[in-house]
Amino acid sequence: ALTSDDTNASISERDRSSVFHSWSAQRSLAPLPLAGGSGSEVWDVDGRRYLDFSSQLVNVNIGHQHPRVVAAIQEQAAQLTTVAPAHANATRARAAELILERAPEGFAKVFFTNGGADANENAIRMARLFTGRDKVISTYRSYHGNTGAAIVATGDWRRIPNEFSRGHVHVFGPYLYRTEFWSTTPEQESERALRHLERTIQAEGPDSIAAILLETIPGTAGVLVPPPGYLPGVREIADRYGIVLILDEVMAGFARAGEWFAFDAFGVTPDLVTFAKGVNSGYVPLGGVIISDEIARTFDDRVFPGGLTYSGHPLAAASAVATIEAMADEKIVEHAARMGTDVLGPRLRQIAERHAVVGEVRGRGVFWAVELVADRETREPLAAERMGALKKDLLDQGLLGFFAENRLHVVPPAVVTESELDRGLTIIDAALGRLG
Ligand code: PLP
C-alpha cells in the first residue's frame, strides 16, 4: 500500500528488489510506478499524469476506475468473495448470459478461465477432444498466451524458447505491407494466404488437424486487419476439412475493434471464441471460451477433462456483468467505432503523410498501429534505439503508448474522448517530427 512518504523512486526501488518481471532480463528494468487512474488517464506516485494510449496491456477498454465496475466488485465482495466452480452462482450465470447475448446465434455455453492464455488452452483442448485430432494451425504473426499449448500456438519469438510440446503448425497470414506472397492488392493477399493455408493443411494431412486458431485481428503482431474475404475463406476451408475454427478475441473483442466481437465486422462465425482483457477491462483477472452449441453438446454426457479453482470467480464475474452493462448503456462500443472512423483513422493518416518515418497506419475502432520505418522504399523497420527514443519522448510529454518491435500501437481506452485523442495525437505528431 502507498504511504504519503512514497515517491516514484521509493516504489521503483522496492519493485526492483523484489518483483520478477515478465518477458525481461531483470537487471536494467525501469518500470514506471503507477499510483492511480481515471478514464483515459493514469498518474504516477509523484503525481504526474499520463494519457494512457496503451490501455495498459490493451485491456482497460472501459477506462480506469469506472465507478459502476468498481462498485460491482465492492458489492460482490461484501456478499460472497469466492465460490468453488462446482457450485452455481447468480453472478457467474449473469456474466455468461450477457456474453452469450452478444455472441452470434448458435453459441450455447461459456467456460470461464483466469485470462486469455488458459482460454486458448481450453479451446484447443475442446477442439482436440471434439475432433479426435491433435494438430493446431496458427500464424507466425500471433500471440495466444503464455501456457503450454497457447505459447506453442503463438507464432512470435516468445514461442521458440518454450517449444516443448508438439502438434502445432504455423502459417503466414495476410499482411499486405510486408507480404510473404508477392501480392500487390488486398484481394491477392487474401487469396494467396488462403491457398497457402489450404496447401499446408493438405500437406500436414487434414485428418490430423483439430483446429485453426487465429486472432481475428492479430494485435501485438501489428493490428493486422484481415483483407476482405480472408476470414470467410478460412471458415470455408475449416468446414471443408472438418476443422474447428477458434477465433481469439482476447485483444480485439469488447469494443477494442469498435464491435462487441471483432469477427462481427468480417462476416464470419467461429466454432469457439476465446476472450479476456476487455470483457471486464482486467479489473479482476478473467477470460473464457464461448462454445458453439454443437461442441457444447458433445460434453453433455462426456466428461470435460478440464477445470480451474477460479473458473467464474464471483469478483471477476461481477466486474464482467458491470462492464458489459455499462458498455451497453453508455454505447461505448459505438463510441469506439466512431472514434476510429472520425478521429483516429483520418488523423493518423494525416500524421503518416507528414512524417517519412511512418511506413503505414492501420486499424479500426480504438485499435491502431503506426508502423515506423528507416526507409519508406525498402520498408526497413526503424531500429530499436530510435523506437526507444520515441517511447521516452512520448513518456516525457505525458503519453503512454504501446510499443511492439518497430510499431507504436495507438490503443486508448474505448471511452477516450475526442479532446483526449486530439491531445494525444498532437503529442505523437510532434514526437514523430523530432524523430525525423
Ligand atoms: N490472446 C491474445 C490475442 C492476446 O493479446 C493475449 C495477451 O496479450 C493473450 C491471448 C493472452 O492473454 P493473458 O495474458 O490474459 O493470458
Boltz pocket constraint, residues with backbone or C-beta under 6 A from the ligand:
constraints:
  - pocket:
      binder: B
      contacts: [[A, 57], [A, 114], [A, 115], [A, 116], [A, 117], [A, 118], [A, 120], [A, 143], [A, 144], [A, 145], [A, 146], [A, 215], [A, 219], [A, 220], [A, 248], [A, 249], [A, 250], [A, 251], [A, 252], [A, 276], [A, 277], [A, 286], [A, 287]]
      max_distance: 6.0
